[in-house]
Amino acid sequence: MKVLITGCSGQVGHCLTKRLKTQADILALDYNGLDITNREAVFNTVAEFRPKYIINAAAHTAVDRAEQEVEISYAINCDGPGYLAQAAKEYGAIMLHISTDYVFDGMGDKPYQEGDSAGPQGVYGQSKLAGELAVAEACPEHLILRTAWVFGEHGNNFVKTMLRLAQSRDELSIVGDQFGGPTYAGDIADALITMVRYIEKGMQPQWGVYHFSGMPYASWYDFASAIFQAAEQQNVLHKRPKLSSIQTSAYATPAKRPANSRLDCSKIKNQFGIKPSDWHVALNDIQAYK
């Protein structure tokens, strides 16, 4: 089984590389190894390696910077995935691509299902939605995994930020009116590998979009509270900061954040038997995030 992993230095790409290196013949590349926005380079790499699966974990995820870096965002989040999917179709590979809750407007009052209307509110979400469409158009045999609120031991994320701030702050104000499913990067990697294994067993899934995120749903305030509770219980923090819940309107950012990032994950469970990520379990070794 040959697998090409792009974006291998990111949170999910790192986990994928670590898990698959003993299970498959992998080619794991970061930006220095393969610029996915270069169509010729993409085709040359795929033609030479001839993977059975291409897993794209590369993305421009700087949500606020994307508002100014429009061209870069679309190049990485739309053009690159499109080129990978074109090469997958050309050389007979199956394309797996990671997307985001930001493709929705975030104004719904219940968890989003895969077929719900998209309505991204910023450049990041717009470019990621364009990437989904580019993948679907170029390669019929594709699986797109939308996820949300990603965190892990590798890279920058909310858990690491909270632990860092706790070292110098006695009080923190955290947004309490945005809700989603914190998702452990290792579980996203495992979900993608499970999808690959499903196909390797000779079964053909329904191609298209799937949702995968953490449970239970929480606000950023709830998530921060759980992080500090875990850190205190595990003696990583001697004293947790005092938390106060604030409204989104009190914390202005260049890009609009979805109030509702909750994803309905029943489709992926029904098709592949994949259950939502349990983010509480992922906080059992809080020392690993320092």
C-alpha positions, 0 to 999 in steps of 0.5 A: 500500500503506497500512500502520499501524504502532503502537509506532513509537518502540520498537526494531522500530517505529523500524526499520519506520518507517525502512524503510517510509517510502520504500516505502509510505503509512504512518501510524506512531504511538507512544503519544502518537499512538494509545493502543492500549488505547483501543478507540474511538481505535483504531477511529477511527484505522483507519476514517480511515486505512483501512490494508491492513496493521496492524503492531503493534510496541507492547508493555509489555516491562518484564519485571520491572515487569510483575510489579507492573504487571499491569493495565498489562501486560494492557492494552497486551499483550492488550487493545490488540492485540485492539482492533487486530485487531478493527478490522482485521477490521472494515475489511478489513486484515491484522494483523501482531503481534509476540510473544515467547519468554516465552510458553513456560516455558523449561524445554524442552531443544530449540528451541521450535516454534510448536505447542509448548505454551505455559506462561508463567512471569510476567505479561509472558509471560502477557499476551503469550500473551493478546494472541496469543489475542486477535488470533487470535480477532478477525482470521482474517487474522493473522500473529504473529511471536514473537521473542527477545532483541531489540537494535538501535541505537535504544532500550534493550537488552543491547548498549547496556547492555554497552557502557555498563558496559564504560566503568566496570567492569573485571569483569562477571558475566553469566548463562551458563545461559540460552540464546536467539537474539539478534535484530537489530531491523532484521532483525525489521522486514525479516521483517515487510516480507517477509511483507507483500511476499509477500501483495502478490504475490498469495500467501496464507500460512498464517495464524497464528504464526511464530518468528523469532530470531537464530542461532547460539544463545548464552547471555547470557555468549556474547553479551556476549563477542561484543559486547566482542570486536567492540567491541575489534576496532573500537576502540570499547573499548580494553580489554574487561572480564573476564567471568565466567559465573554461574548464574541463581540468583546473579542474582535478578530479580522475574520468572523468566527462561526458561532456554531461549529458543531458537526453531525458525525453520524454519516461517518459512523454509519459508513465506516464505523468511526466514532467521534473523537473523545477530546477528554481522553486526549487530555489525559496526558496534558504534559505532552502538550507543553 
